[in-house]
Amino acid sequence: MDFVGRNRFMIYFFKHGRQRAAGMPCLFFMVIMYAALYGCAPSQKHTPADGPALEKNAPPPQAFTDDMYLDGLAAAVSQSLVYLKTLPDDRILTFGADSYPASRVAHGLQDFLTLIRQQPDSARLADFINSRCRVYRNRRAVLFTGYYEPLIPGSLQSNAQYTVPIYRKPDDLVTIDLSLFDPNIKKRPITGRLTGTAVVPYPDRRQISAGALGRQPDDILAWVADPVDLFFMQVQGSGKILLDDGSQLNLHYHATNGHPYRSIGKLLIDENKIPRPEMSMQRLRRYMAEHPEETARILNHNPSYVFFKNEPDGPRGCLNVPLTAGRSIATDRTRYPPAALAYIITQKPEIDGNGAIVNWRECRRFVLNQDTGGAIKGAARADLFWGNGRYAEIAAGHMQHKGQLFFIVPLPQE
């Protein structure tokens, strides 16, 4: 199940629709749902008609430098190794026109991890890339967007402040793979509600918000104060609830109600209420805060609704390993190898003490391909996970920059 997806939050989502995702996910939600049911594809699909997205390439003119501490990179590499070691040794991972057994990719990545744990300087890191690795470059510029993990105040019980429920997956929600009944139907799960012996469409967002699921304690994970906060957490697919006793609840995407996603950002652009160049998560929030009488209508424009589950650790991507802030990316899983080491060159924001973006500067770093999303389609899209907190929310809400994407295969020593 992908976290982005379950889709991720970004300007692209608001302008064009993230769903997709979860998704996200995309979303997005059909893709997310598929990921939840069947997991990430262990290998890529057939090469698209336009040829491989990656081409073998010498390292770029500048050495591979990194703008973050390497401790986070070591953590992300370790998580990719956890996934790769679950694959059969002969599982093939495709990089452009070349293929490698998963075991070989894992062995090379283990050598890279050993180096990273030694905190190498840029010269030693560049030497490793040049002498021990094969580098593959995306043939086109890539649009980079971002997603993050929201932090929302809440409570385990409803009260005068916390009146908005966060639902767990309902017991009567069922998912059916129609391809099991007719081989002429592509594998495409649908979601509905089991009523007696019939499956009917599940209530949409408007009906659920109006109380269609009731308020039974066993059906509710937590309560929050603002339906807008819940909506954006559903877009992100994950979040932390800061409980009134000081503890935290880690909520992750579990399922959706099966209704198609509709972008509320596009709605307000089409209604000429927010100019397209201004669209961001922050701008959407501001509009609804200034026009509270429109909030319910805007949110209900999207009939899709996400249900969550409580898990002990942080957000997990579609590889079912924890994501690492600043180091995990989401891509189209049909175009790029899962868990692979990558390198990105894009832009990141600089903010002032008030949270305003004052500048965008170059972002160069190693990342791991650990997630997917429904809006992350094609070879020219990537979504960077920023983590949580104020900076993460700002970066994820505004990032929409072209850049370069490389994939790297460290070769194990013979």
N, C-alpha and C positions, 0 to 999 in steps of 0.2 A: 504494500500500500504506500503510495507516495505522500509525502508531507506537503509538498508544493501544491500539490493538488488539490491534492486534496486541498491542492493547488494553492498557493502563493499569491503574494500580493504585490501589485506593481502598476505602474502607469499603463502598461500595455493592457492589463486586465480591464482597467476602467475605460480605455478608449475602444478596445476591440472585443472585450469579453474574455475573462480568464478561463472560463469553462468551456465549458469545455465539456476541474479541476474543474487542491482536490482537490491547483489539478491540476481547478487542480480537479489531473486532475491534472492536472492537470494540471470539462475540467481537470469537460474536465471531470464531470462527475461520472460519466460512463467509463471513462478511462480509469478514474480512481477506483470505481467500483470493480472494474475488471482486475485491477492490481490487488485489491483487497481479497478478491476471490481466488485468483490464480497466482499472485505474486509477480515479481518482476520477471520478464522474459529472460531465461538463462543465456540466451544467445540472440543475436540480432536477426531480423527478418532478411529477406532477399534484398540485394542491392537495388536501390531505386533506378528507374530508367535513365536518370541523368548522371549515373555513375557514382563511384564512391565519393563521400563528402571529404575524406581525408586523402592527402597525397604525401608521400614520403618527402621530407624536406630537411635541409641542413638547419641547425639552430639559427634563430634570427640574428641580425647584426649585433645587437646588444646581448651580453651574457644574460642567462636566466637569473635575474635578481628577484628578491622577494621582499614585499613591504610589510610583512607581519613576523611576529616571533615564530620560530620553528616548532615550538612545543605543540601548538595547535595542529601543525602539519603532521607531526608524528602521530597525534591522536587520530587524525582522519585516515592516514595510511593504515594504521592498526585496524580500524574498522573495515576498510576495504579488504584487508587480509582475512578478517573473520568471515566475510562473505565468500571470498574466492576459495577458501579452504572447504567450503560446503559443496563446491562443484566437483563433479568427476574430473579426474586428472586430464582426461582427453577431451573435455568440453572445449570447444573452439571459440575464441574471441577474435573478432575481426577489426582490424585497423586499416582503413582504406582498402587497398588491394591485397593486403597481407593478412595472414591468419596465424594465431599462436594458441597452443594448448593453455588452458587456464593454469595448469601447474607451473608452466614456464613464466607466465605473467606474475604469478604469486611469488615465485622464487626471486625474480628480479626486483619486485616491489619490496621484498624482505631486505634485500641488499640496500635498496634506497633508504629504507627505514633505519637500518644500522648506521648509515651515513648521517641522516638527519639527527639522530640522537646524539651524535658527536658535535652538534652545533657548528657545522662547517662554515667558513667564510664564503663570500660570493665566488672567489676564484676557484676554490676547491669544489664548490657545487657545480660551477660551469664546466670544470674539467670532467666531473662525473657524467654530466649530460653529454658532452662531446665524445667521450671515450667509451662509455658503457651503455648508451641509450640509442634507440631509434626514435626519431622525432617525426611526427605527422602533423601537417598544417591543414587547417580548414581552407578550402579553396576560395571561400567567400568571407566577407565581413560578417560578423555575428552580432545580433542585437542582444545585449545583456540587460536583463531586468533583475529584480530582487524580491525576496520574500523573507519573512521574519516570524518570530513567535511572540504573540501578544501577551502582555501581563495585565490581568484584569482583577480588580478587587471583587470579592464575593463572599458567600457564606454557604454552609451546608444546610441551613434552614432559611426559609423565607421569612421576611419581616418587612417593616415599613420601608426600609431602604432597598432591600434586595427582593425584587418581585418577578424577575425574568428567569424562567427555568432553563437549565441546560439539560437536555434529554439524553439518556443513554439509548442504545439501539432497541427499539420496541420488539417484544417477543413475537408480534404478529406480522412483522416485516419479513417478506420472503423475496428471494432473488431466483430467477429462472433463466437458464441458458437455453434459448430456443433452438440452438444448433443440435442439441441432444435429441430433439424431436424430429428435426428435418435437416438432413445433411446439406440441403440447398440454401439454408440460412447460415449466414456467417455467424461466428461465435459472438453473440451480443447479448449480455444479460439484461433483463428487465426487472424492475422492482415493483412490488405491489403489496397489498394487504390481504392476508388470508381471512376470509369471512365465510364461515361454514365450509363448504366444499368449493368455493369460488375465490379466485384471486382478482381483486379490483384495484384501481389506482389508489396509491396512498394519499392522505390529505396533503395539500400543498402548504406553502409557508403561511399564507393568509389564514387558512383553517387551523393550522397548528398554533399560530400566534393567538388565535381567538379561543383556544382551549380544547381543540379536538382530541388531544391526547390525555386530557385530564391533568391532575396534579398529585398523583400517587407518589409517595416518597421513594418507593423502590424504582420508579421510572426516571428519577431526577438525580443527576450527579451533583449539582450545585446550583446556586442562584446568584445572579448578577443584577446590577441596577439598571443597565442601559442596553436596550435591544440593539443599538448600533454597535456597541462593543462586541456583542455576541455575533452579529452578522459578520463583522470583519474577522473574528476568530474562525468562523465557519469557512470564510474565503481562504484563510491561511491553512486551515486543516489541523491546527494544533494551537495550544496556548496553555499558559499557567494561570490558575486562579489563586490570588493572594487572599487567603482566608482571614477572617477577623481575629483568629487566635494566633496569627503570625506564621502559620504553616502554609505550604503550597500544595496545590492539586495539579498534577500533570494530566492534561486532557488531550487525547489524540483522536484523529478521525477514525470512525468505525464504519459508517454507512451513510447513505442518503435516502431520501424519500422517492428517488427515481424520477422526479420531474426535471425537465430540461432547464439549464441555467440561462438566465437573461441578465445582461449587464446593466446595473443601475447607473454606472457612469455614462454609458452610451445613451440611456434614457434622458439624462439631464443635458447632455450635449445636443441631442435631437430636439429637445424642448427649448434650446437656446438659453438655458439657465446657467450653464458653466461653459465658457469657451474651451474648445478642444485643447489649445496649448496650455491651459491652466489645470487640466484634469490631473488629480492625484488623490491618494487616500485622504491626505490632509484637507484638500479642497472640498472633497465630498463631505467630510465630517463637519467642516465649517458651514457648508450650505445647510445641512440638516439641523445644526445647532441654531442657525439664524431663522430657519423656517420649520419649527417643530410640528406645525400642523400638517406638513407634507411628509414627515418621516415615515409613517406607517405605509402610505401609498408607495413611496420610493422603495422601501425594503420589500414590500410584497410584490413589486414588479418582478422580482426574482422568485419563482415558485419553488426552486430547489432548496432543500433544507438538510443540514448535516447533523448526524447523531455522533456522539463522542463515546469514548471509553477512557477509564482511568488506568494509567500505567506508571510504573515506579520511576522511570528515567525520562530523559529529554526526548525531543521529537525524533522520530525515525523516518528515514526515507523508504523508497520502494524496495531497497535491499534488506530491509528490516534490521538495519544497524543505526545507531544514533548518529545524527548529523552533527557536524562541527561548524561553529560559527565562522564565517569567512573562508571556509575551506571546502564546503560541500556545494556542488552544483547539481542542477537538474537539467537534463537534456532529453531529446526525443530518443527513447530507448530502442527504436528501430534503426537509428542512424549511428549510434556510438556504443562502444563496449562498456558494460556495467563495471563499476568499481575501479575503473582505470585512472591512472595518474594523468592529469592535464595541466595546462598552463594558460592563464588568461592575461590579456592586456586590454584594459578597458578604463573606465573612469569611476572615481568615488568622490563623495561630497565632503567638503569641509564646512563645519557649522560653527556659529558663534554661540555665546552663552545663552542666547534666547532660543536656540534651536533653529535659527534661520540659516539656509545654505548661502555661504558667501563665495564659494568657489568650487570648481570640480578639478581634481588633479588625477594624474595617471595612477592606475591600480595595476600592479604586476605581481602575480603570485601563483604558486602551485596550488592546485585544487584536486579534488577527487570526484568522479562522476558517480554520485550515490543516490540520485533521486530522479523523478520525472514529473511531468505535469501535462494536463490536457491541452493547455494553451501553448505548451512548449512543443511545437510541431516543426519538423523539418530540420535541416542541418544548420540553419542560420539563426538558431535561437538557443539561449542558455539563461538559466535563472540562478542567481547566487544567493545562498542562504546567509543572512546577516546575523542570526542569533536573536537575542531579545534586548530590550532596553530602548532608551530614547534614540540613540544614534541608529540602531538597527531599524527602528520604525521609520525614521526620516529617510535613510538610504533606500530601504525597500519601497517606500511610497513614491520616490521620485526617480529612481534609477531607470534610465532608458537610453543606453548609449551603445553605439557600435564599437566593435573591437575585434581582437584576434583570438582565436582558440587553437591551441596545439594539444595533441595527445602524445604521451611519452611512454615508450616501452623500455624499462630498464632490463637489460639482458643479463641473466645470471652468469657468473664466471664458470667457465668450463672446468 
